[in-house]
Amino acid sequence: MRGALIDLQSLECKVTWSIADCAVVAEDRSERGWNTAASGFAKVVEQLSQAAIGEVSVKQVGLQRCLYFWRIRPGMIVVAEVSGLGRLPASDVEPALVKEICSAAMKVRETAALRGREAARIASSNAQARSRNARRVWVRAGWASVVCLLACAAFGAWLFASTSLDILRVRTLMDAAVLRSLSLALAKSDYGEVQEMLSTYGDSGYFSQAAVSNAKQRVIAIAGHWPNVQIGEPPPDQIARAAETFDLRLGPENLGQLLIAQASTTPPKLARSGLHSLRAASAWLSSVALIAGLTLSAFLLRMSLLARTPKEGQDAVVESIKT
C-alpha cells in the first residue's frame, strides 16, 4: 500500500507513505509518484467535492491495483493505492481498513517529519551557538589587536616627538658651537681664520652658501659659490632679506653676522647620529599602526552590530534562505 495527503488547492503532496509486506511505514519513493495534474485526477477531485468528508470512493485500475479516495477535511484528500495482494483482489479490501491503516501511517510519517524538523532545528541552533562562540573569540582577539595597534601608534608618536626634540636640541647645540667659534675668530680680527673656519663648515656639508660680515656690515669671508656677494662689500639687500641671519657676538658686543643662503641642511654629525632615521621609522610605525587599528576597529564594530541583530530576524533570514 502507498498513499499521499494532497492539498486540493495547490495539488501538492503534503505527506506520502509506503507500507510494504514487512509493515514498515516509510516515505513513498516509488517511480510512479502521484500525477495530480492528470485529467483522471481532476475527475476524482470533482467527485469527492460532492461527497461527504470521510466517504471513500474506490476506483479499480487493474486486477491487482485499486485506488481509494476520501476527504479527510475540507481542502485535503487522502489517496491510497492497494496492490499486490495475491489471490485477494485489491477491490475487496475494506475501505474502513484502508482508512485505518492510512491514518496510522500518516501519524507515523508526521511524527517522523516532526522529529526530523526538531533535529534540524537543534542542529541549526547548535551550529549557530558554535558560530556565535567562535565569532566572540575572534572579536575579542580583534579588539586585543586593536589595543596593541593603538599602543604601537602612541609609542611611535611619542618616539617621533622625542626624536624631533632631540634633533632640535642637538642642532641648537651645534649651531651655538659654530656661532661661538666664528665669533671668537672674528673677535681676533683674524679674517683668514674666519675664512678657513667658514670654508671648513661649508666643505663638511653644514651649508652650501654662507658669508660672514663684520660689525661694519662688510663681507669678510665666503663659503661656496656665491657670485652676488663680494668680499669687502655689504651683502645685497635682496640676499640679506632672503638669507638666514645669525648674529656673531661675545657678550653684549656685536661682532658681525653669519648669512646662510638657503635653509640649513642637516650637519654630517647629526646625520650620522641616526636620529633622522629613527624619526622617520617612528613616523611610519605610528601611521601604519593607527591606520590598521582604525580599519580593524571599523570591521569589528560592523561585526558587533551584525551580532546584535534580533534572533527573530536571523531566524526569518534563515527560513527565507531555506525556502
N, C-alpha and C positions, 0 to 999 in steps of 0.2 A: 504494500500500500504506500502511496505517496500523496501528499496533499499540500495545499497552499491557502493562506489567508490573503485575500485580494481586496484592495480598495477599489470600489466601483467608480469613483470619480476619476482617479488617476490611472486605474488598471495596473497598479503596482503591487507586486507580491511582497507583502509585509513580512510574513513568516512562511517558510517552507519546511517540510519534513519528509522523511522517508523511513519506512519500517520494513525491514527485511524479515526473513523467516526466523532469524535469531532474536526478534523482538527488541532490537536496539534502535532507539529513535535518534536520527541524525538529520543534518541538513540535506535537502533534496539536491543531488548533484547529477541527476540523470540528464542524458544528452537531449531528450525531447523538450525539457523545460515546460513552460506554460505560455502558450501563444495566446495571450489575451487580446491581441489585435485581430484574430481570425473572425470571419463572419459568423461561424458557428457559435463562438463565444458570445457574440452580441445577441444572438437569438436566445441563448441561455439566460443572459442578463435580463432581457425583456421578459422572459417567462418568470424569472424569480421576482421581478418587481411587482408582479400581480399576486405572488404567493405570500403567505404569512411567514413571519420570522420563525425559523426552526423547521419549516416544512421542507422536506427533502425531495428533490427531483432526481430521477435516475435516468441515465442515457447509456444505452448499450452501444459500444463502439467496436465490439468484437466478441468472439465466443469466450475468450478468457480475459476480457478487459471491459470494465464498466466504470462510468463516471457518476459521482454523487455530488449534487449541488444543493446548498441551502444558505439562507441569510442568517448570519449569527447575530447581527444587529444592523440598524439602518446604515446603509452605505458600505457594509463589509460582508463579503460572502466567503464561504469555505468551499473549495473544490477538492474532492478526493478521488483518486484513481485506484481501483482494486483490480489486481491481475495475478495470474499465475497460481490459481487455487486447485490445480489438478483436475479431479473429476467434478468438483463442485463449480457450476457456472458462476461467474462473478456477479451476475444479476440476482442470484439467490441469497446473497449476503444481506442480512437485515440492515436497513438504513439506521435504525437506532444503535446497532452495534458499531457501524461506521462512525456515527456521530460521537459515540462514547470514546472510541479509540482515538479519533481526531482531537477531541477535547483534551485527552490526556497527553497526546503528542504535542499539542500547542503549548500546554503548560510546561512540558519538559523543555521545548525549544525556547520559550520566552524566559524560563529560568536560566537556561544556558546563556542566552543573549544578555540577560541582566548581569550574570556573573562575569561574562566577558567584558561588558562595559565597565563594571566595577573594577575588574582587574586592570583594564586600560586606564581608568581614572587614577587608581592607586599608583600605577607605574608612571603615569604622567606627573602626578603630584610628587612622587619621589625624585623623578628626573628634574622637576622644577626646583625642588628643595636643594638637590645637589648643585644645580646650576646657580642658585642664589648663594649658596655657601661658597662655591668657587669664585663667584663674582665678588663677594665680600672680601675674600682673601686677596684677590687681585687689586681691589680698590684700596684696601689698607696698605698693601705693598706699594701701590702707586702714590698714595699720599705720603708715605715714608720717603719715597724717592723725590717727591716734590720738596719736602722739607730739606733733604740733603742738597738738592739743586739750588734752592734759595739760600741755604747756608754757604754753598760754594760761591754763589753770586755775591753775597755780602762779604765773604772773605776776599774775593777778587777786587771788589770795590774798595775795601779797606786797604788792601795791598797797593792798589793803584794810587790812592790818595797818599799813603805813606811814602811810596816811592817818589811821587811827584814832589812831596815836601823835601825828601832827601836830595833830589836833584836840584831843587831850588836853593836849598841850604848850601850844597857843595858849590853850585855855580856862584852863589853870592860870595862865598869864601875865596873862590878862585879869582873872581872879578876884583875883590878887595886886595888880593895879593898882587895882581897885575897893576892896579892903580897905585898901590903903595911903592912898588918897585920903580915905576915910571916917575912917580913924584920925587923919590929920593934921588934918582938920576938927574931929574930936572932941577932940583934944588942945588945941585953942584954946578949947575950951568954947563954941564958936560954934554953938549948936544950929540957928540959922537956916540957916547954911551947910550943916550936915549934912542938914537937911530939903530944901534946894534940890538938893543933890547926889543924895540918895536919890530924889527925885521925877524928876530928870533920867534917872537909870538906869531907873526904872520906865517912864517915857514912851517910852524908846528900845526897850523890849521885853526888857530884861535879866531882869526878873522881873515878875510880876503883882501880888504882895502881899509886902511886906517891911516890917521895922521895925528901928530901931536903939535899943538900950538903953545906958545909961551904966554906969559901974562900980558904981552902987548898984542896978542891975537895974531902973531906971525907964525907961519908953519915952519917947524924946525926939523921934522922927521916925517917920512912917508914910508908905508909898507904896502906892497902890491902896486899894480899898475893903475895909477890914478891921474890921468893926463890933465884934468881940470884943476888940480891942486899943485901949487908950485912952492918950493922952498923959499922962505923969506917973504911970501905974500900972505895976506889974510885969506882964510877959506872963503870961496864964493858964497854969497848969501843963500843961494838955492841949495848948495851942498850942505851948508851948515844947518839949514832947516830940516833937510831930509835925513841927515845922519844922526846916529845915536851919539849923544854927547855926555861925557863924564868929566867932572871937574878933577883936576890934579892939585891936591893941596896937602900941606903938612900943618896940622893945627888950623889956626884961623887964616893962614896965608894962602892965597890962591896963586898957584904957580903956572897954571895953564889948563888946557883941555885935551882930552883924547876924543877924536872923532872916528867913528866906525861907519863905513859907508852903508852896510846892509845889516840886517838883523844878525846878531851874534850867532855863529854856528856852535855846535857842541864841541867843547875843547877835547882834544885827544884823551887826556887823562880821565875826563868824565865819561867819554865813550867807552874806554877800556874797562871802566868800573863795572859795567853790566847793568847799571841802574835803568838805562833806557830799554834794554831788552826785557828786564823784569817788569817794567811798567807796561810795555806792550803785551807781554804774556798775561799779566793780571787783567788788562782791559779785555782781551779775548776770552779769558776764563769767565769773567763776570758777565759779559754779553751772552755768550753761548749758554751758560748755566741759567741765566734769567729767562732767555727765550724758551729754552727747553722746559723750565719749570712752569712758565705761564701756559705753554701749549699743553703740557700734561695735566695741569690744573683744569683747563677748559674741557679736556677729554673726560676727566674723572667727574666733573660736575654734570656733564651730559649723561654719563653712566648712572650717576646717583639719581638724576631726575627720571630716567627710564625705570630704575629700580623701584621708585616710589609710585609708579603707576598703580591704580587700584586693582586688586585681584580680579574683580568682576570684569574690568576692561581687558585684562590679559586673557581671561577665560573666553571672552567674546571673540578676541582676536584668534585664539587657538581654534575655536569652533568654526569660525569663518574660513580659516586655512584648511581645516579638515574637510569642510564642505566643498 
